Amino acid sequence: MRLILYSKPGCHLCEGLQEKLEQIQNLSFELEVRDITTREDWFAAYEYEVPVLYLSNYRGAEDAEGSEKPLPRPSPRASVQQLEQMLRKYLAN
């Protein structure tokens, strides 16, 4: 399973969420961070929305981006444990 974090340089909310995701130890997932400033379509879609988190059950570059499922934005105040609980809920579905 892969989590995709759409982010941009200098975004403190993005950095905070990434740090918390990297601290989760009881869930197995790959974290891919996508810098929205590297592609016009990502920038247009997420310029005012980052951080944006997606769940992808697919692996490999050949997989279509349409196979990604958006997740609700966690509160910046959420603890690592709360973030893990939220992810566990969505992984179960």
PDB file with one MODEL, atoms N, CA, C and O in Angstrom:
MODEL        1
ATOM      1  N   MET A   1       0.834  -1.172   0.000  1.00  0.00           N
ATOM      2  CA  MET A   1       0.000   0.000   0.000  1.00  0.00           C
ATOM      3  C   MET A   1       0.880   1.236   0.000  1.00  0.00           C
ATOM      4  O   MET A   1       1.949   1.259   0.609  1.00  0.00           O
ATOM      5  N   ARG A   2       0.413   2.256  -0.690  1.00  0.00           N
ATOM      6  CA  ARG A   2       1.214   3.469  -0.824  1.00  0.00           C
ATOM      7  C   ARG A   2       0.365   4.687  -0.471  1.00  0.00           C
ATOM      8  O   ARG A   2      -0.792   4.796  -0.878  1.00  0.00           O
ATOM      9  N   LEU A   3       0.956   5.587   0.283  1.00  0.00           N
ATOM     10  CA  LEU A   3       0.350   6.882   0.564  1.00  0.00           C
ATOM     11  C   LEU A   3       1.073   7.909  -0.288  1.00  0.00           C
ATOM     12  O   LEU A   3       2.299   7.890  -0.403  1.00  0.00           O
ATOM     13  N   ILE A   4       0.307   8.793  -0.876  1.00  0.00           N
ATOM     14  CA  ILE A   4       0.884   9.850  -1.701  1.00  0.00           C
ATOM     15  C   ILE A   4       0.559  11.179  -1.041  1.00  0.00           C
ATOM     16  O   ILE A   4      -0.604  11.500  -0.797  1.00  0.00           O
ATOM     17  N   LEU A   5       1.593  11.940  -0.759  1.00  0.00           N
ATOM     18  CA  LEU A   5       1.443  13.249  -0.129  1.00  0.00           C
ATOM     19  C   LEU A   5       1.806  14.319  -1.150  1.00  0.00           C
ATOM     20  O   LEU A   5       2.960  14.433  -1.563  1.00  0.00           O
ATOM     21  N   TYR A   6       0.804  15.103  -1.553  1.00  0.00           N
ATOM     22  CA  TYR A   6       1.065  16.243  -2.430  1.00  0.00           C
ATOM     23  C   TYR A   6       1.479  17.400  -1.535  1.00  0.00           C
ATOM     24  O   TYR A   6       0.773  17.758  -0.593  1.00  0.00           O
ATOM     25  N   SER A   7       2.629  17.976  -1.842  1.00  0.00           N
ATOM     26  CA  SER A   7       3.261  18.945  -0.968  1.00  0.00           C
ATOM     27  C   SER A   7       3.927  20.022  -1.813  1.00  0.00           C
ATOM     28  O   SER A   7       3.981  19.920  -3.039  1.00  0.00           O
ATOM     29  N   LYS A   8       4.433  21.054  -1.144  1.00  0.00           N
ATOM     30  CA  LYS A   8       5.251  22.036  -1.853  1.00  0.00           C
ATOM     31  C   LYS A   8       6.304  22.577  -0.892  1.00  0.00           C
ATOM     32  O   LYS A   8       6.094  22.584   0.321  1.00  0.00           O
ATOM     33  N   PRO A   9       7.421  23.025  -1.423  1.00  0.00           N
ATOM     34  CA  PRO A   9       8.499  23.537  -0.576  1.00  0.00           C
ATOM     35  C   PRO A   9       8.021  24.711   0.280  1.00  0.00           C
ATOM     36  O   PRO A   9       7.278  25.576  -0.183  1.00  0.00           O
ATOM     37  N   GLY A  10       8.465  24.722   1.539  1.00  0.00           N
ATOM     38  CA  GLY A  10       8.128  25.811   2.441  1.00  0.00           C
ATOM     39  C   GLY A  10       6.764  25.692   3.091  1.00  0.00           C
ATOM     40  O   GLY A  10       6.355  26.594   3.821  1.00  0.00           O
ATOM     41  N   CYS A  11       6.051  24.610   2.847  1.00  0.00           N
ATOM     42  CA  CYS A  11       4.728  24.409   3.434  1.00  0.00           C
ATOM     43  C   CYS A  11       4.902  23.726   4.787  1.00  0.00           C
ATOM     44  O   CYS A  11       5.234  22.543   4.852  1.00  0.00           O
ATOM     45  N   HIS A  12       4.678  24.470   5.858  1.00  0.00           N
ATOM     46  CA  HIS A  12       4.890  23.923   7.199  1.00  0.00           C
ATOM     47  C   HIS A  12       3.876  22.836   7.543  1.00  0.00           C
ATOM     48  O   HIS A  12       4.209  21.880   8.243  1.00  0.00           O
ATOM     49  N   LEU A  13       2.638  22.971   7.055  1.00  0.00           N
ATOM     50  CA  LEU A  13       1.639  21.924   7.280  1.00  0.00           C
ATOM     51  C   LEU A  13       2.060  20.630   6.583  1.00  0.00           C
ATOM     52  O   LEU A  13       1.896  19.539   7.129  1.00  0.00           O
ATOM     53  N   CYS A  14       2.603  20.764   5.371  1.00  0.00           N
ATOM     54  CA  CYS A  14       3.064  19.591   4.617  1.00  0.00           C
ATOM     55  C   CYS A  14       4.201  18.898   5.353  1.00  0.00           C
ATOM     56  O   CYS A  14       4.210  17.676   5.507  1.00  0.00           O
ATOM     57  N   GLU A  15       5.161  19.700   5.806  1.00  0.00           N
ATOM     58  CA  GLU A  15       6.315  19.144   6.507  1.00  0.00           C
ATOM     59  C   GLU A  15       5.894  18.453   7.798  1.00  0.00           C
ATOM     60  O   GLU A  15       6.416  17.391   8.135  1.00  0.00           O
ATOM     61  N   GLY A  16       4.950  19.057   8.521  1.00  0.00           N
ATOM     62  CA  GLY A  16       4.475  18.468   9.761  1.00  0.00           C
ATOM     63  C   GLY A  16       3.776  17.140   9.529  1.00  0.00           C
ATOM     64  O   GLY A  16       3.984  16.184  10.277  1.00  0.00           O
ATOM     65  N   LEU A  17       2.947  17.079   8.492  1.00  0.00           N
ATOM     66  CA  LEU A  17       2.241  15.847   8.181  1.00  0.00           C
ATOM     67  C   LEU A  17       3.230  14.768   7.735  1.00  0.00           C
ATOM     68  O   LEU A  17       3.106  13.610   8.132  1.00  0.00           O
ATOM     69  N   GLN A  18       4.198  15.142   6.922  1.00  0.00           N
ATOM     70  CA  GLN A  18       5.189  14.174   6.466  1.00  0.00           C
ATOM     71  C   GLN A  18       5.976  13.601   7.651  1.00  0.00           C
ATOM     72  O   GLN A  18       6.210  12.394   7.718  1.00  0.00           O
ATOM     73  N   GLU A  19       6.377  14.459   8.573  1.00  0.00           N
ATOM     74  CA  GLU A  19       7.112  13.994   9.759  1.00  0.00           C
ATOM     75  C   GLU A  19       6.282  12.995  10.563  1.00  0.00           C
ATOM     76  O   GLU A  19       6.796  11.966  11.002  1.00  0.00           O
ATOM     77  N   LYS A  20       5.007  13.300  10.753  1.00  0.00           N
ATOM     78  CA  LYS A  20       4.137  12.391  11.518  1.00  0.00           C
ATOM     79  C   LYS A  20       3.953  11.065  10.785  1.00  0.00           C
ATOM     80  O   LYS A  20       3.985  10.003  11.407  1.00  0.00           O
ATOM     81  N   LEU A  21       3.761  11.120   9.469  1.00  0.00           N
ATOM     82  CA  LEU A  21       3.592   9.893   8.699  1.00  0.00           C
ATOM     83  C   LEU A  21       4.835   9.014   8.806  1.00  0.00           C
ATOM     84  O   LEU A  21       4.735   7.791   8.901  1.00  0.00           O
ATOM     85  N   GLU A  22       6.002   9.646   8.789  1.00  0.00           N
ATOM     86  CA  GLU A  22       7.256   8.896   8.877  1.00  0.00           C
ATOM     87  C   GLU A  22       7.466   8.278  10.255  1.00  0.00           C
ATOM     88  O   GLU A  22       8.267   7.355  10.398  1.00  0.00           O
ATOM     89  N   GLN A  23       6.761   8.770  11.271  1.00  0.00           N
ATOM     90  CA  GLN A  23       6.895   8.243  12.632  1.00  0.00           C
ATOM     91  C   GLN A  23       5.967   7.053  12.899  1.00  0.00           C
ATOM     92  O   GLN A  23       6.123   6.363  13.907  1.00  0.00           O
ATOM     93  N   ILE A  24       5.011   6.810  12.010  1.00  0.00           N
ATOM     94  CA  ILE A  24       4.082   5.692  12.207  1.00  0.00           C
ATOM     95  C   ILE A  24       4.836   4.384  12.022  1.00  0.00           C
ATOM     96  O   ILE A  24       5.455   4.152  10.983  1.00  0.00           O
ATOM     97  N   GLN A  25       4.777   3.538  13.033  1.00  0.00           N
ATOM     98  CA  GLN A  25       5.539   2.290  12.989  1.00  0.00           C
ATOM     99  C   GLN A  25       4.663   1.052  12.905  1.00  0.00           C
ATOM    100  O   GLN A  25       5.148  -0.007  12.508  1.00  0.00           O
ATOM    101  N   ASN A  26       3.393   1.150  13.266  1.00  0.00           N
ATOM    102  CA  ASN A  26       2.533  -0.028  13.345  1.00  0.00           C
ATOM    103  C   ASN A  26       1.729  -0.292  12.082  1.00  0.00           C
ATOM    104  O   ASN A  26       0.896  -1.198  12.057  1.00  0.00           O
ATOM    105  N   LEU A  27       1.968   0.479  11.045  1.00  0.00           N
ATOM    106  CA  LEU A  27       1.304   0.284   9.754  1.00  0.00           C
ATOM    107  C   LEU A  27       2.381   0.158   8.683  1.00  0.00           C
ATOM    108  O   LEU A  27       3.407   0.836   8.730  1.00  0.00           O
ATOM    109  N   SER A  28       2.132  -0.707   7.735  1.00  0.00           N
ATOM    110  CA  SER A  28       3.092  -0.886   6.655  1.00  0.00           C
ATOM    111  C   SER A  28       2.596  -0.145   5.416  1.00  0.00           C
ATOM    112  O   SER A  28       1.569  -0.501   4.837  1.00  0.00           O
ATOM    113  N   PHE A  29       3.334   0.882   5.019  1.00  0.00           N
ATOM    114  CA  PHE A  29       2.997   1.617   3.800  1.00  0.00           C
ATOM    115  C   PHE A  29       4.251   2.301   3.267  1.00  0.00           C
ATOM    116  O   PHE A  29       5.223   2.540   3.982  1.00  0.00           O
ATOM    117  N   GLU A  30       4.176   2.595   1.997  1.00  0.00           N
ATOM    118  CA  GLU A  30       5.238   3.340   1.337  1.00  0.00           C
ATOM    119  C   GLU A  30       4.743   4.776   1.205  1.00  0.00           C
ATOM    120  O   GLU A  30       3.617   5.006   0.764  1.00  0.00           O
ATOM    121  N   LEU A  31       5.569   5.732   1.580  1.00  0.00           N
ATOM    122  CA  LEU A  31       5.187   7.148   1.475  1.00  0.00           C
ATOM    123  C   LEU A  31       5.880   7.770   0.280  1.00  0.00           C
ATOM    124  O   LEU A  31       7.107   7.780   0.182  1.00  0.00           O
ATOM    125  N   GLU A  32       5.063   8.291  -0.630  1.00  0.00           N
ATOM    126  CA  GLU A  32       5.592   9.000  -1.789  1.00  0.00           C
ATOM    127  C   GLU A  32       5.204  10.464  -1.646  1.00  0.00           C
ATOM    128  O   GLU A  32       4.023  10.790  -1.529  1.00  0.00           O
ATOM    129  N   VAL A  33       6.195  11.345  -1.656  1.00  0.00           N
ATOM    130  CA  VAL A  33       5.936  12.778  -1.551  1.00  0.00           C
ATOM    131  C   VAL A  33       6.071  13.374  -2.950  1.00  0.00           C
ATOM    132  O   VAL A  33       7.103  13.232  -3.606  1.00  0.00           O
ATOM    133  N   ARG A  34       5.009  14.044  -3.390  1.00  0.00           N
ATOM    134  CA  ARG A  34       5.007  14.665  -4.715  1.00  0.00           C
ATOM    135  C   ARG A  34       5.011  16.180  -4.559  1.00  0.00           C
ATOM    136  O   ARG A  34       4.099  16.761  -3.971  1.00  0.00           O
ATOM    137  N   ASP A  35       6.045  16.802  -5.092  1.00  0.00           N
ATOM    138  CA  ASP A  35       6.189  18.256  -5.065  1.00  0.00           C
ATOM    139  C   ASP A  35       5.320  18.842  -6.179  1.00  0.00           C
ATOM    140  O   ASP A  35       5.586  18.629  -7.362  1.00  0.00           O
ATOM    141  N   ILE A  36       4.278  19.583  -5.789  1.00  0.00           N
ATOM    142  CA  ILE A  36       3.332  20.094  -6.794  1.00  0.00           C
ATOM    143  C   ILE A  36       3.962  21.141  -7.715  1.00  0.00           C
ATOM    144  O   ILE A  36       3.402  21.454  -8.766  1.00  0.00           O
ATOM    145  N   THR A  37       5.120  21.684  -7.333  1.00  0.00           N
ATOM    146  CA  THR A  37       5.752  22.695  -8.181  1.00  0.00           C
ATOM    147  C   THR A  37       6.498  22.057  -9.357  1.00  0.00           C
ATOM    148  O   THR A  37       7.036  22.767 -10.207  1.00  0.00           O
ATOM    149  N   THR A  38       6.534  20.724  -9.410  1.00  0.00           N
ATOM    150  CA  THR A  38       7.260  20.054 -10.494  1.00  0.00           C
ATOM    151  C   THR A  38       6.371  19.728 -11.687  1.00  0.00           C
ATOM    152  O   THR A  38       6.873  19.352 -12.746  1.00  0.00           O
ATOM    153  N   ARG A  39       5.043  19.867 -11.526  1.00  0.00           N
ATOM    154  CA  ARG A  39       4.122  19.586 -12.637  1.00  0.00           C
ATOM    155  C   ARG A  39       2.988  20.600 -12.620  1.00  0.00           C
ATOM    156  O   ARG A  39       2.409  20.890 -11.573  1.00  0.00           O
ATOM    157  N   GLU A  40       2.683  21.130 -13.790  1.00  0.00           N
ATOM    158  CA  GLU A  40       1.631  22.144 -13.894  1.00  0.00           C
ATOM    159  C   GLU A  40       0.271  21.616 -13.470  1.00  0.00           C
ATOM    160  O   GLU A  40      -0.490  22.331 -12.818  1.00  0.00           O
ATOM    161  N   ASP A  41      -0.053  20.371 -13.828  1.00  0.00           N
ATOM    162  CA  ASP A  41      -1.375  19.826 -13.490  1.00  0.00           C
ATOM    163  C   ASP A  41      -1.517  19.657 -11.975  1.00  0.00           C
ATOM    164  O   ASP A  41      -2.586  19.929 -11.429  1.00  0.00           O
ATOM    165  N   TRP A  42      -0.463  19.214 -11.287  1.00  0.00           N
ATOM    166  CA  TRP A  42      -0.517  19.087  -9.830  1.00  0.00           C
ATOM    167  C   TRP A  42      -0.649  20.469  -9.189  1.00  0.00           C
ATOM    168  O   TRP A  42      -1.432  20.664  -8.260  1.00  0.00           O
ATOM    169  N   PHE A  43       0.128  21.420  -9.702  1.00  0.00           N
ATOM    170  CA  PHE A  43       0.089  22.775  -9.132  1.00  0.00           C
ATOM    171  C   PHE A  43      -1.293  23.385  -9.284  1.00  0.00           C
ATOM    172  O   PHE A  43      -1.822  23.981  -8.345  1.00  0.00           O
ATOM    173  N   ALA A  44      -1.880  23.238 -10.469  1.00  0.00           N
ATOM    174  CA  ALA A  44      -3.214  23.791 -10.718  1.00  0.00           C
ATOM    175  C   ALA A  44      -4.246  23.147  -9.798  1.00  0.00           C
ATOM    176  O   ALA A  44      -5.158  23.823  -9.319  1.00  0.00           O
ATOM    177  N   ALA A  45      -4.112  21.863  -9.550  1.00  0.00           N
ATOM    178  CA  ALA A  45      -5.096  21.139  -8.740  1.00  0.00           C
ATOM    179  C   ALA A  45      -4.943  21.399  -7.241  1.00  0.00           C
ATOM    180  O   ALA A  45      -5.940  21.455  -6.521  1.00  0.00           O
ATOM    181  N   TYR A  46      -3.707  21.558  -6.765  1.00  0.00           N
ATOM    182  CA  TYR A  46      -3.459  21.555  -5.315  1.00  0.00           C
ATOM    183  C   TYR A  46      -2.790  22.814  -4.767  1.00  0.00           C
ATOM    184  O   TYR A  46      -2.394  22.842  -3.602  1.00  0.00           O
ATOM    185  N   GLU A  47      -2.660  23.851  -5.585  1.00  0.00           N
ATOM    186  CA  GLU A  47      -1.943  25.060  -5.166  1.00  0.00           C
ATOM    187  C   GLU A  47      -2.408  25.575  -3.806  1.00  0.00           C
ATOM    188  O   GLU A  47      -1.586  25.941  -2.967  1.00  0.00           O
ATOM    189  N   TYR A  48      -3.719  25.603  -3.588  1.00  0.00           N
ATOM    190  CA  TYR A  48      -4.261  26.145  -2.333  1.00  0.00           C
ATOM    191  C   TYR A  48      -4.764  25.053  -1.395  1.00  0.00           C
ATOM    192  O   TYR A  48      -5.408  25.352  -0.389  1.00  0.00           O
ATOM    193  N   GLU A  49      -4.481  23.803  -1.711  1.00  0.00           N
ATOM    194  CA  GLU A  49      -5.034  22.679  -0.959  1.00  0.00           C
ATOM    195  C   GLU A  49      -4.008  21.909  -0.131  1.00  0.00           C
ATOM    196  O   GLU A  49      -4.386  21.201   0.802  1.00  0.00           O
ATOM    197  N   VAL A  50      -2.720  22.030  -0.450  1.00  0.00           N
ATOM    198  CA  VAL A  50      -1.717  21.192   0.218  1.00  0.00           C
ATOM    199  C   VAL A  50      -1.724  21.419   1.722  1.00  0.00           C
ATOM    200  O   VAL A  50      -1.983  22.535   2.174  1.00  0.00           O
ATOM    201  N   PRO A  51      -1.447  20.387   2.500  1.00  0.00           N
ATOM    202  CA  PRO A  51      -1.105  19.032   2.070  1.00  0.00           C
ATOM    203  C   PRO A  51      -2.344  18.221   1.690  1.00  0.00           C
ATOM    204  O   PRO A  51      -3.400  18.343   2.310  1.00  0.00           O
ATOM    205  N   VAL A  52      -2.191  17.397   0.666  1.00  0.00           N
ATOM    206  CA  VAL A  52      -3.260  16.519   0.212  1.00  0.00           C
ATOM    207  C   VAL A  52      -2.726  15.091   0.260  1.00  0.00           C
ATOM    208  O   VAL A  52      -1.626  14.807  -0.213  1.00  0.00           O
ATOM    209  N   LEU A  53      -3.515  14.211   0.834  1.00  0.00           N
ATOM    210  CA  LEU A  53      -3.092  12.825   1.028  1.00  0.00           C
ATOM    211  C   LEU A  53      -3.990  11.889   0.220  1.00  0.00           C
ATOM    212  O   LEU A  53      -5.216  11.999   0.255  1.00  0.00           O
ATOM    213  N   TYR A  54      -3.361  10.970  -0.506  1.00  0.00           N
ATOM    214  CA  TYR A  54      -4.078   9.979  -1.298  1.00  0.00           C
ATOM    215  C   TYR A  54      -3.612   8.587  -0.898  1.00  0.00           C
ATOM    216  O   TYR A  54      -2.475   8.388  -0.468  1.00  0.00           O
ATOM    217  N   LEU A  55      -4.511   7.642  -1.050  1.00  0.00           N
ATOM    218  CA  LEU A  55      -4.211   6.240  -0.818  1.00  0.00           C
ATOM    219  C   LEU A  55      -4.171   5.547  -2.170  1.00  0.00           C
ATOM    220  O   LEU A  55      -5.090   5.691  -2.976  1.00  0.00           O
ATOM    221  N   SER A  56      -3.116   4.802  -2.413  1.00  0.00           N
ATOM    222  CA  SER A  56      -2.998   4.041  -3.651  1.00  0.00           C
ATOM    223  C   SER A  56      -2.695   2.595  -3.294  1.00  0.00           C
ATOM    224  O   SER A  56      -1.744   2.314  -2.566  1.00  0.00           O
ATOM    225  N   ASN A  57      -3.497   1.691  -3.803  1.00  0.00           N
ATOM    226  CA  ASN A  57      -3.258   0.267  -3.571  1.00  0.00           C
ATOM    227  C   ASN A  57      -2.436  -0.339  -4.698  1.00  0.00           C
ATOM    228  O   ASN A  57      -2.260  -1.555  -4.773  1.00  0.00           O
ATOM    229  N   TYR A  58      -1.941   0.518  -5.562  1.00  0.00           N
ATOM    230  CA  TYR A  58      -1.236   0.042  -6.743  1.00  0.00           C
ATOM    231  C   TYR A  58       0.234   0.411  -6.649  1.00  0.00           C
ATOM    232  O   TYR A  58       0.602   1.419  -6.046  1.00  0.00           O
ATOM    233  N   ARG A  59       1.059  -0.417  -7.252  1.00  0.00           N
ATOM    234  CA  ARG A  59       2.505  -0.177  -7.248  1.00  0.00           C
ATOM    235  C   ARG A  59       3.002  -0.126  -8.689  1.00  0.00           C
ATOM    236  O   ARG A  59       2.434  -0.742  -9.591  1.00  0.00           O
ATOM    237  N   GLY A  60       4.064   0.616  -8.869  1.00  0.00           N
ATOM    238  CA  GLY A  60       4.695   0.649 -10.176  1.00  0.00           C
ATOM    239  C   GLY A  60       4.328   1.884 -10.971  1.00  0.00           C
ATOM    240  O   GLY A  60       3.231   2.428 -10.842  1.00  0.00           O
ATOM    241  N   ALA A  61       5.261   2.313 -11.790  1.00  0.00           N
ATOM    242  CA  ALA A  61       5.078   3.536 -12.569  1.00  0.00           C
ATOM    243  C   ALA A  61       4.015   3.366 -13.655  1.00  0.00           C
ATOM    244  O   ALA A  61       3.462   4.353 -14.140  1.00  0.00           O
ATOM    245  N   GLU A  62       3.729   2.122 -14.036  1.00  0.00           N
ATOM    246  CA  GLU A  62       2.770   1.896 -15.115  1.00  0.00           C
ATOM    247  C   GLU A  62       1.328   2.099 -14.657  1.00  0.00           C
ATOM    248  O   GLU A  62       0.421   2.174 -15.487  1.00  0.00           O
ATOM    249  N   ASP A  63       1.108   2.187 -13.351  1.00  0.00           N
ATOM    250  CA  ASP A  63      -0.253   2.341 -12.851  1.00  0.00           C
ATOM    251  C   ASP A  63      -0.773   3.747 -13.106  1.00  0.00           C
ATOM    252  O   ASP A  63      -0.040   4.729 -12.992  1.00  0.00           O
ATOM    253  N   ALA A  64      -2.031   3.819 -13.447  1.00  0.00           N
ATOM    254  CA  ALA A  64      -2.660   5.108 -13.736  1.00  0.00           C
ATOM    255  C   ALA A  64      -2.860   5.898 -12.450  1.00  0.00           C
ATOM    256  O   ALA A  64      -3.142   5.322 -11.399  1.00  0.00           O
ATOM    257  N   GLU A  65      -2.715   7.207 -12.533  1.00  0.00           N
ATOM    258  CA  GLU A  65      -2.941   8.052 -11.362  1.00  0.00           C
ATOM    259  C   GLU A  65      -4.398   8.030 -10.937  1.00  0.00           C
ATOM    260  O   GLU A  65      -4.712   8.372  -9.796  1.00  0.00           O
ATOM    261  N   GLY A  66      -5.286   7.638 -11.822  1.00  0.00           N
ATOM    262  CA  GLY A  66      -6.697   7.548 -11.495  1.00  0.00           C
ATOM    263  C   GLY A  66      -6.999   6.480 -10.463  1.00  0.00           C
ATOM    264  O   GLY A  66      -8.125   6.392  -9.971  1.00  0.00           O
ATOM    265  N   SER A  67      -6.013   5.673 -10.130  1.00  0.00           N
ATOM    266  CA  SER A  67      -6.202   4.599  -9.161  1.00  0.00           C
ATOM    267  C   SER A  67      -5.982   5.089  -7.730  1.00  0.00           C
ATOM    268  O   SER A  67      -5.888   4.282  -6.805  1.00  0.00           O
ATOM    269  N   GLU A  68      -5.901   6.380  -7.550  1.00  0.00           N
ATOM    270  CA  GLU A  68      -5.663   6.958  -6.227  1.00  0.00           C
ATOM    271  C   GLU A  68      -6.975   7.412  -5.603  1.00  0.00           C
ATOM    272  O   GLU A  68      -7.861   7.926  -6.286  1.00  0.00           O
ATOM    273  N   LYS A  69      -7.082   7.211  -4.281  1.00  0.00           N
ATOM    274  CA  LYS A  69      -8.288   7.589  -3.545  1.00  0.00           C
ATOM    275  C   LYS A  69      -7.932   8.698  -2.551  1.00  0.00           C
ATOM    276  O   LYS A  69      -7.056   8.504  -1.709  1.00  0.00           O
ATOM    277  N   PRO A  70      -8.590   9.847  -2.632  1.00  0.00           N
ATOM    278  CA  PRO A  70      -8.275  10.926  -1.687  1.00  0.00           C
ATOM    279  C   PRO A  70      -8.698  10.562  -0.271  1.00  0.00           C
ATOM    280  O   PRO A  70      -9.721   9.910  -0.058  1.00  0.00           O
ATOM    281  N   LEU A  71      -7.899  10.991   0.684  1.00  0.00           N
ATOM    282  CA  LEU A  71      -8.213  10.804   2.101  1.00  0.00           C
ATOM    283  C   LEU A  71      -8.552  12.158   2.713  1.00  0.00           C
ATOM    284  O   LEU A  71      -8.056  13.185   2.248  1.00  0.00           O
ATOM    285  N   PRO A  72      -9.385  12.176   3.744  1.00  0.00           N
ATOM    286  CA  PRO A  72      -9.697  13.446   4.408  1.00  0.00           C
ATOM    287  C   PRO A  72      -8.424  14.058   4.990  1.00  0.00           C
ATOM    288  O   PRO A  72      -7.514  13.348   5.419  1.00  0.00           O
ATOM    289  N   ARG A  73      -8.381  15.367   4.994  1.00  0.00           N
ATOM    290  CA  ARG A  73      -7.199  16.044   5.528  1.00  0.00           C
ATOM    291  C   ARG A  73      -7.174  15.916   7.050  1.00  0.00           C
ATOM    292  O   ARG A  73      -8.124  16.311   7.726  1.00  0.00           O
ATOM    293  N   PRO A  74      -6.088  15.364   7.586  1.00  0.00           N
ATOM    294  CA  PRO A  74      -5.990  15.274   9.047  1.00  0.00           C
ATOM    295  C   PRO A  74      -5.727  16.652   9.661  1.00  0.00           C
ATOM    296  O   PRO A  74      -5.129  17.523   9.029  1.00  0.00           O
ATOM    297  N   SER A  75      -6.168  16.825  10.865  1.00  0.00           N
ATOM    298  CA  SER A  75      -5.916  18.079  11.570  1.00  0.00           C
ATOM    299  C   SER A  75      -4.419  18.241  11.798  1.00  0.00           C
ATOM    300  O   SER A  75      -3.733  17.269  12.112  1.00  0.00           O
ATOM    301  N   PRO A  76      -3.905  19.462  11.642  1.00  0.00           N
ATOM    302  CA  PRO A  76      -2.492  19.696  11.945  1.00  0.00           C
ATOM    303  C   PRO A  76      -2.153  19.387  13.403  1.00  0.00           C
ATOM    304  O   PRO A  76      -0.993  19.152  13.743  1.00  0.00           O
ATOM    305  N   ARG A  77      -3.163  19.390  14.249  1.00  0.00           N
ATOM    306  CA  ARG A  77      -2.947  19.103  15.673  1.00  0.00           C
ATOM    307  C   ARG A  77      -3.022  17.617  15.997  1.00  0.00           C
ATOM    308  O   ARG A  77      -2.756  17.216  17.130  1.00  0.00           O
ATOM    309  N   ALA A  78      -3.380  16.802  15.019  1.00  0.00           N
ATOM    310  CA  ALA A  78      -3.498  15.358  15.253  1.00  0.00           C
ATOM    311  C   ALA A  78      -2.144  14.781  15.648  1.00  0.00           C
ATOM    312  O   ALA A  78      -1.107  15.130  15.084  1.00  0.00           O
ATOM    313  N   SER A  79      -2.185  13.890  16.629  1.00  0.00           N
ATOM    314  CA  SER A  79      -0.962  13.220  17.060  1.00  0.00           C
ATOM    315  C   SER A  79      -0.622  12.106  16.070  1.00  0.00           C
ATOM    316  O   SER A  79      -1.429  11.759  15.207  1.00  0.00           O
ATOM    317  N   VAL A  80       0.568  11.561  16.206  1.00  0.00           N
ATOM    318  CA  VAL A  80       0.968  10.434  15.369  1.00  0.00           C
ATOM    319  C   VAL A  80      -0.018   9.279  15.564  1.00  0.00           C
ATOM    320  O   VAL A  80      -0.398   8.615  14.600  1.00  0.00           O
ATOM    321  N   GLN A  81      -0.430   9.042  16.810  1.00  0.00           N
ATOM    322  CA  GLN A  81      -1.363   7.960  17.106  1.00  0.00           C
ATOM    323  C   GLN A  81      -2.725   8.209  16.451  1.00  0.00           C
ATOM    324  O   GLN A  81      -3.322   7.284  15.900  1.00  0.00           O
ATOM    325  N   GLN A  82      -3.215   9.440  16.507  1.00  0.00           N
ATOM    326  CA  GLN A  82      -4.502   9.768  15.878  1.00  0.00           C
ATOM    327  C   GLN A  82      -4.421   9.601  14.362  1.00  0.00           C
ATOM    328  O   GLN A  82      -5.361   9.118  13.732  1.00  0.00           O
ATOM    329  N   LEU A  83      -3.303  10.002  13.792  1.00  0.00           N
ATOM    330  CA  LEU A  83      -3.100   9.857  12.354  1.00  0.00           C
ATOM    331  C   LEU A  83      -3.072   8.375  11.976  1.00  0.00           C
ATOM    332  O   LEU A  83      -3.645   7.973  10.963  1.00  0.00           O
ATOM    333  N   GLU A  84      -2.410   7.580  12.788  1.00  0.00           N
ATOM    334  CA  GLU A  84      -2.363   6.135  12.546  1.00  0.00           C
ATOM    335  C   GLU A  84      -3.759   5.518  12.614  1.00  0.00           C
ATOM    336  O   GLU A  84      -4.101   4.675  11.785  1.00  0.00           O
ATOM    337  N   GLN A  85      -4.562   5.926  13.588  1.00  0.00           N
ATOM    338  CA  GLN A  85      -5.934   5.416  13.711  1.00  0.00           C
ATOM    339  C   GLN A  85      -6.765   5.773  12.487  1.00  0.00           C
ATOM    340  O   GLN A  85      -7.518   4.942  11.981  1.00  0.00           O
ATOM    341  N   MET A  86      -6.629   7.007  12.012  1.00  0.00           N
ATOM    342  CA  MET A  86      -7.364   7.443  10.832  1.00  0.00           C
ATOM    343  C   MET A  86      -6.966   6.589   9.621  1.00  0.00           C
ATOM    344  O   MET A  86      -7.827   6.126   8.873  1.00  0.00           O
ATOM    345  N   LEU A  87      -5.672   6.388   9.437  1.00  0.00           N
ATOM    346  CA  LEU A  87      -5.202   5.601   8.299  1.00  0.00           C
ATOM    347  C   LEU A  87      -5.668   4.149   8.388  1.00  0.00           C
ATOM    348  O   LEU A  87      -6.040   3.542   7.385  1.00  0.00           O
ATOM    349  N   ARG A  88      -5.643   3.609   9.595  1.00  0.00           N
ATOM    350  CA  ARG A  88      -6.078   2.221   9.810  1.00  0.00           C
ATOM    351  C   ARG A  88      -7.536   2.051   9.370  1.00  0.00           C
ATOM    352  O   ARG A  88      -7.900   1.031   8.786  1.00  0.00           O
ATOM    353  N   LYS A  89      -8.361   3.057   9.657  1.00  0.00           N
ATOM    354  CA  LYS A  89      -9.772   3.033   9.273  1.00  0.00           C
ATOM    355  C   LYS A  89      -9.923   2.956   7.759  1.00  0.00           C
ATOM    356  O   LYS A  89     -10.754   2.198   7.258  1.00  0.00           O
ATOM    357  N   TYR A  90      -9.132   3.729   7.030  1.00  0.00           N
ATOM    358  CA  TYR A  90      -9.244   3.753   5.581  1.00  0.00           C
ATOM    359  C   TYR A  90      -8.578   2.549   4.925  1.00  0.00           C
ATOM    360  O   TYR A  90      -8.964   2.145   3.828  1.00  0.00           O
ATOM    361  N   LEU A  91      -7.591   1.982   5.585  1.00  0.00           N
ATOM    362  CA  LEU A  91      -6.936   0.790   5.038  1.00  0.00           C
ATOM    363  C   LEU A  91      -7.838  -0.432   5.160  1.00  0.00           C
ATOM    364  O   LEU A  91      -7.740  -1.371   4.370  1.00  0.00           O
ATOM    365  N   ALA A  92      -8.716  -0.408   6.158  1.00  0.00           N
ATOM    366  CA  ALA A  92      -9.617  -1.543   6.376  1.00  0.00           C
ATOM    367  C   ALA A  92     -10.680  -1.638   5.287  1.00  0.00           C
ATOM    368  O   ALA A  92     -11.218  -2.716   5.035  1.00  0.00           O
ATOM    369  N   ASN A  93     -10.983  -0.515   4.644  1.00  0.00           N
ATOM    370  CA  ASN A  93     -12.035  -0.493   3.604  1.00  0.00           C
ATOM    371  C   ASN A  93     -11.515  -0.998   2.284  1.00  0.00           C
ATOM    372  O   ASN A  93     -12.260  -1.048   1.305  1.00  0.00           O
TER     373      ASN A  93
ENDMDL
END
